[in-house]
Amino acid sequence: MTTAVAPSTPLSALDRCDRCGAQAYLRVELQSGGELLFCAHHAREHGEKLKEIAVNVVDETHKLAGGPSEAATTES
């Protein structure tokens, strides 16, 4: 059986970790249709268990590896 998964919207600064309230960088979509959001710290802490229950994982932790944002370095 194949299940089509609708594309997820990108995470924003308004998305918060379900464990601690920090900005979420990982969305875990569950078989039940629900979702969990995690900061990078809790995503690493619970990563193995999350892989077991996830239907789809949206990982945006790569956003943390960059330097200052373009807006912060552009002078007006």
Phi and psi in radians as a Rosetta constraint file:
Dihedral C 1 N 2 CA 2 C 2 CIRCULARHARMONIC -1.945 0.35
Dihedral N 2 CA 2 C 2 N 3 CIRCULARHARMONIC 2.336 0.35
Dihedral C 2 N 3 CA 3 C 3 CIRCULARHARMONIC -1.995 0.35
Dihedral N 3 CA 3 C 3 N 4 CIRCULARHARMONIC 2.171 0.35
Dihedral C 3 N 4 CA 4 C 4 CIRCULARHARMONIC -1.395 0.35
Dihedral N 4 CA 4 C 4 N 5 CIRCULARHARMONIC 2.348 0.35
Dihedral C 4 N 5 CA 5 C 5 CIRCULARHARMONIC -2.001 0.35
Dihedral N 5 CA 5 C 5 N 6 CIRCULARHARMONIC 2.151 0.35
Dihedral C 5 N 6 CA 6 C 6 CIRCULARHARMONIC -1.166 0.35
Dihedral N 6 CA 6 C 6 N 7 CIRCULARHARMONIC 2.491 0.35
Dihedral C 6 N 7 CA 7 C 7 CIRCULARHARMONIC -1.073 0.35
Dihedral N 7 CA 7 C 7 N 8 CIRCULARHARMONIC 2.442 0.35
Dihedral C 7 N 8 CA 8 C 8 CIRCULARHARMONIC -1.460 0.35
Dihedral N 8 CA 8 C 8 N 9 CIRCULARHARMONIC 2.615 0.35
Dihedral C 8 N 9 CA 9 C 9 CIRCULARHARMONIC -1.321 0.35
Dihedral N 9 CA 9 C 9 N 10 CIRCULARHARMONIC 2.596 0.35
Dihedral C 9 N 10 CA 10 C 10 CIRCULARHARMONIC -1.061 0.35
Dihedral N 10 CA 10 C 10 N 11 CIRCULARHARMONIC 2.628 0.35
Dihedral C 10 N 11 CA 11 C 11 CIRCULARHARMONIC -1.270 0.35
Dihedral N 11 CA 11 C 11 N 12 CIRCULARHARMONIC 2.563 0.35
Dihedral C 11 N 12 CA 12 C 12 CIRCULARHARMONIC -2.149 0.35
Dihedral N 12 CA 12 C 12 N 13 CIRCULARHARMONIC 3.096 0.35
Dihedral C 12 N 13 CA 13 C 13 CIRCULARHARMONIC -1.145 0.35
Dihedral N 13 CA 13 C 13 N 14 CIRCULARHARMONIC -0.286 0.35
Dihedral C 13 N 14 CA 14 C 14 CIRCULARHARMONIC -1.412 0.35
Dihedral N 14 CA 14 C 14 N 15 CIRCULARHARMONIC -0.309 0.35
Dihedral C 14 N 15 CA 15 C 15 CIRCULARHARMONIC -1.371 0.35
Dihedral N 15 CA 15 C 15 N 16 CIRCULARHARMONIC 2.216 0.35
Dihedral C 15 N 16 CA 16 C 16 CIRCULARHARMONIC -2.086 0.35
Dihedral N 16 CA 16 C 16 N 17 CIRCULARHARMONIC 2.584 0.35
Dihedral C 16 N 17 CA 17 C 17 CIRCULARHARMONIC -1.074 0.35
Dihedral N 17 CA 17 C 17 N 18 CIRCULARHARMONIC 2.324 0.35
Dihedral C 17 N 18 CA 18 C 18 CIRCULARHARMONIC -1.230 0.35
Dihedral N 18 CA 18 C 18 N 19 CIRCULARHARMONIC -0.276 0.35
Dihedral C 18 N 19 CA 19 C 19 CIRCULARHARMONIC -1.609 0.35
Dihedral N 19 CA 19 C 19 N 20 CIRCULARHARMONIC -0.760 0.35
Dihedral C 19 N 20 CA 20 C 20 CIRCULARHARMONIC -2.266 0.35
Dihedral N 20 CA 20 C 20 N 21 CIRCULARHARMONIC -0.167 0.35
Dihedral C 20 N 21 CA 21 C 21 CIRCULARHARMONIC 1.547 0.35
Dihedral N 21 CA 21 C 21 N 22 CIRCULARHARMONIC -0.019 0.35
Dihedral C 21 N 22 CA 22 C 22 CIRCULARHARMONIC -1.240 0.35
Dihedral N 22 CA 22 C 22 N 23 CIRCULARHARMONIC 2.944 0.35
Dihedral C 22 N 23 CA 23 C 23 CIRCULARHARMONIC -1.057 0.35
Dihedral N 23 CA 23 C 23 N 24 CIRCULARHARMONIC 2.335 0.35
Dihedral C 23 N 24 CA 24 C 24 CIRCULARHARMONIC -1.491 0.35
Dihedral N 24 CA 24 C 24 N 25 CIRCULARHARMONIC 2.406 0.35
Dihedral C 24 N 25 CA 25 C 25 CIRCULARHARMONIC -2.172 0.35
Dihedral N 25 CA 25 C 25 N 26 CIRCULARHARMONIC 0.053 0.35
Dihedral C 25 N 26 CA 26 C 26 CIRCULARHARMONIC -2.430 0.35
Dihedral N 26 CA 26 C 26 N 27 CIRCULARHARMONIC 2.206 0.35
Dihedral C 26 N 27 CA 27 C 27 CIRCULARHARMONIC -1.979 0.35
Dihedral N 27 CA 27 C 27 N 28 CIRCULARHARMONIC 2.212 0.35
Dihedral C 27 N 28 CA 28 C 28 CIRCULARHARMONIC -1.956 0.35
Dihedral N 28 CA 28 C 28 N 29 CIRCULARHARMONIC 2.031 0.35
Dihedral C 28 N 29 CA 29 C 29 CIRCULARHARMONIC -1.630 0.35
Dihedral N 29 CA 29 C 29 N 30 CIRCULARHARMONIC 2.251 0.35
Dihedral C 29 N 30 CA 30 C 30 CIRCULARHARMONIC -1.714 0.35
Dihedral N 30 CA 30 C 30 N 31 CIRCULARHARMONIC 2.775 0.35
Dihedral C 30 N 31 CA 31 C 31 CIRCULARHARMONIC -1.043 0.35
Dihedral N 31 CA 31 C 31 N 32 CIRCULARHARMONIC -0.536 0.35
Dihedral C 31 N 32 CA 32 C 32 CIRCULARHARMONIC -1.262 0.35
Dihedral N 32 CA 32 C 32 N 33 CIRCULARHARMONIC -0.184 0.35
Dihedral C 32 N 33 CA 33 C 33 CIRCULARHARMONIC 1.760 0.35
Dihedral N 33 CA 33 C 33 N 34 CIRCULARHARMONIC -0.207 0.35
Dihedral C 33 N 34 CA 34 C 34 CIRCULARHARMONIC -1.415 0.35
Dihedral N 34 CA 34 C 34 N 35 CIRCULARHARMONIC 3.118 0.35
Dihedral C 34 N 35 CA 35 C 35 CIRCULARHARMONIC -2.525 0.35
Dihedral N 35 CA 35 C 35 N 36 CIRCULARHARMONIC 2.705 0.35
Dihedral C 35 N 36 CA 36 C 36 CIRCULARHARMONIC -2.154 0.35
Dihedral N 36 CA 36 C 36 N 37 CIRCULARHARMONIC 2.511 0.35
Dihedral C 36 N 37 CA 37 C 37 CIRCULARHARMONIC -2.059 0.35
Dihedral N 37 CA 37 C 37 N 38 CIRCULARHARMONIC 2.427 0.35
Dihedral C 37 N 38 CA 38 C 38 CIRCULARHARMONIC -2.417 0.35
Dihedral N 38 CA 38 C 38 N 39 CIRCULARHARMONIC 2.532 0.35
Dihedral C 38 N 39 CA 39 C 39 CIRCULARHARMONIC -1.253 0.35
Dihedral N 39 CA 39 C 39 N 40 CIRCULARHARMONIC 2.974 0.35
Dihedral C 39 N 40 CA 40 C 40 CIRCULARHARMONIC -1.072 0.35
Dihedral N 40 CA 40 C 40 N 41 CIRCULARHARMONIC -0.680 0.35
Dihedral C 40 N 41 CA 41 C 41 CIRCULARHARMONIC -1.059 0.35
Dihedral N 41 CA 41 C 41 N 42 CIRCULARHARMONIC -0.907 0.35
Dihedral C 41 N 42 CA 42 C 42 CIRCULARHARMONIC -1.277 0.35
Dihedral N 42 CA 42 C 42 N 43 CIRCULARHARMONIC -0.458 0.35
Dihedral C 42 N 43 CA 43 C 43 CIRCULARHARMONIC -1.106 0.35
Dihedral N 43 CA 43 C 43 N 44 CIRCULARHARMONIC -0.742 0.35
Dihedral C 43 N 44 CA 44 C 44 CIRCULARHARMONIC -1.186 0.35
Dihedral N 44 CA 44 C 44 N 45 CIRCULARHARMONIC -0.732 0.35
Dihedral C 44 N 45 CA 45 C 45 CIRCULARHARMONIC -1.092 0.35
Dihedral N 45 CA 45 C 45 N 46 CIRCULARHARMONIC -0.687 0.35
Dihedral C 45 N 46 CA 46 C 46 CIRCULARHARMONIC -1.896 0.35
Dihedral N 46 CA 46 C 46 N 47 CIRCULARHARMONIC 0.192 0.35
Dihedral C 46 N 47 CA 47 C 47 CIRCULARHARMONIC -0.911 0.35
Dihedral N 47 CA 47 C 47 N 48 CIRCULARHARMONIC -0.833 0.35
Dihedral C 47 N 48 CA 48 C 48 CIRCULARHARMONIC -1.130 0.35
Dihedral N 48 CA 48 C 48 N 49 CIRCULARHARMONIC -0.753 0.35
Dihedral C 48 N 49 CA 49 C 49 CIRCULARHARMONIC -1.175 0.35
Dihedral N 49 CA 49 C 49 N 50 CIRCULARHARMONIC -0.668 0.35
Dihedral C 49 N 50 CA 50 C 50 CIRCULARHARMONIC -1.109 0.35
Dihedral N 50 CA 50 C 50 N 51 CIRCULARHARMONIC -0.656 0.35
Dihedral C 50 N 51 CA 51 C 51 CIRCULARHARMONIC -1.069 0.35
Dihedral N 51 CA 51 C 51 N 52 CIRCULARHARMONIC -0.544 0.35
Dihedral C 51 N 52 CA 52 C 52 CIRCULARHARMONIC -1.242 0.35
Dihedral N 52 CA 52 C 52 N 53 CIRCULARHARMONIC -0.523 0.35
Dihedral C 52 N 53 CA 53 C 53 CIRCULARHARMONIC -1.897 0.35
Dihedral N 53 CA 53 C 53 N 54 CIRCULARHARMONIC -0.095 0.35
Dihedral C 53 N 54 CA 54 C 54 CIRCULARHARMONIC -1.471 0.35
Dihedral N 54 CA 54 C 54 N 55 CIRCULARHARMONIC 2.482 0.35
Dihedral C 54 N 55 CA 55 C 55 CIRCULARHARMONIC -1.600 0.35
Dihedral N 55 CA 55 C 55 N 56 CIRCULARHARMONIC -0.658 0.35
Dihedral C 55 N 56 CA 56 C 56 CIRCULARHARMONIC -2.615 0.35
Dihedral N 56 CA 56 C 56 N 57 CIRCULARHARMONIC 2.510 0.35
Dihedral C 56 N 57 CA 57 C 57 CIRCULARHARMONIC -2.221 0.35
Dihedral N 57 CA 57 C 57 N 58 CIRCULARHARMONIC 2.213 0.35
Dihedral C 57 N 58 CA 58 C 58 CIRCULARHARMONIC -1.848 0.35
Dihedral N 58 CA 58 C 58 N 59 CIRCULARHARMONIC 1.933 0.35
Dihedral C 58 N 59 CA 59 C 59 CIRCULARHARMONIC -1.913 0.35
Dihedral N 59 CA 59 C 59 N 60 CIRCULARHARMONIC 1.972 0.35
Dihedral C 59 N 60 CA 60 C 60 CIRCULARHARMONIC -2.009 0.35
Dihedral N 60 CA 60 C 60 N 61 CIRCULARHARMONIC 0.431 0.35
Dihedral C 60 N 61 CA 61 C 61 CIRCULARHARMONIC -1.145 0.35
Dihedral N 61 CA 61 C 61 N 62 CIRCULARHARMONIC -0.311 0.35
Dihedral C 61 N 62 CA 62 C 62 CIRCULARHARMONIC -1.068 0.35
Dihedral N 62 CA 62 C 62 N 63 CIRCULARHARMONIC -0.394 0.35
Dihedral C 62 N 63 CA 63 C 63 CIRCULARHARMONIC -1.127 0.35
Dihedral N 63 CA 63 C 63 N 64 CIRCULARHARMONIC -0.354 0.35
Dihedral C 63 N 64 CA 64 C 64 CIRCULARHARMONIC -1.397 0.35
Dihedral N 64 CA 64 C 64 N 65 CIRCULARHARMONIC -0.319 0.35
Dihedral C 64 N 65 CA 65 C 65 CIRCULARHARMONIC -1.447 0.35
Dihedral N 65 CA 65 C 65 N 66 CIRCULARHARMONIC -0.222 0.35
Dihedral C 65 N 66 CA 66 C 66 CIRCULARHARMONIC -1.330 0.35
Dihedral N 66 CA 66 C 66 N 67 CIRCULARHARMONIC 2.997 0.35
Dihedral C 66 N 67 CA 67 C 67 CIRCULARHARMONIC -1.493 0.35
Dihedral N 67 CA 67 C 67 N 68 CIRCULARHARMONIC -2.706 0.35
Dihedral C 67 N 68 CA 68 C 68 CIRCULARHARMONIC -1.068 0.35
Dihedral N 68 CA 68 C 68 N 69 CIRCULARHARMONIC 2.611 0.35
Dihedral C 68 N 69 CA 69 C 69 CIRCULARHARMONIC -1.156 0.35
Dihedral N 69 CA 69 C 69 N 70 CIRCULARHARMONIC 2.751 0.35
Dihedral C 69 N 70 CA 70 C 70 CIRCULARHARMONIC -1.056 0.35
Dihedral N 70 CA 70 C 70 N 71 CIRCULARHARMONIC -0.701 0.35
Dihedral C 70 N 71 CA 71 C 71 CIRCULARHARMONIC -1.078 0.35
Dihedral N 71 CA 71 C 71 N 72 CIRCULARHARMONIC -0.609 0.35
Dihedral C 71 N 72 CA 72 C 72 CIRCULARHARMONIC -1.303 0.35
Dihedral N 72 CA 72 C 72 N 73 CIRCULARHARMONIC -0.394 0.35
Dihedral C 72 N 73 CA 73 C 73 CIRCULARHARMONIC -1.765 0.35
Dihedral N 73 CA 73 C 73 N 74 CIRCULARHARMONIC -0.098 0.35
Dihedral C 73 N 74 CA 74 C 74 CIRCULARHARMONIC -1.611 0.35
Dihedral N 74 CA 74 C 74 N 75 CIRCULARHARMONIC 2.194 0.35
Dihedral C 74 N 75 CA 75 C 75 CIRCULARHARMONIC -1.664 0.35
Dihedral N 75 CA 75 C 75 N 76 CIRCULARHARMONIC 2.484 0.35
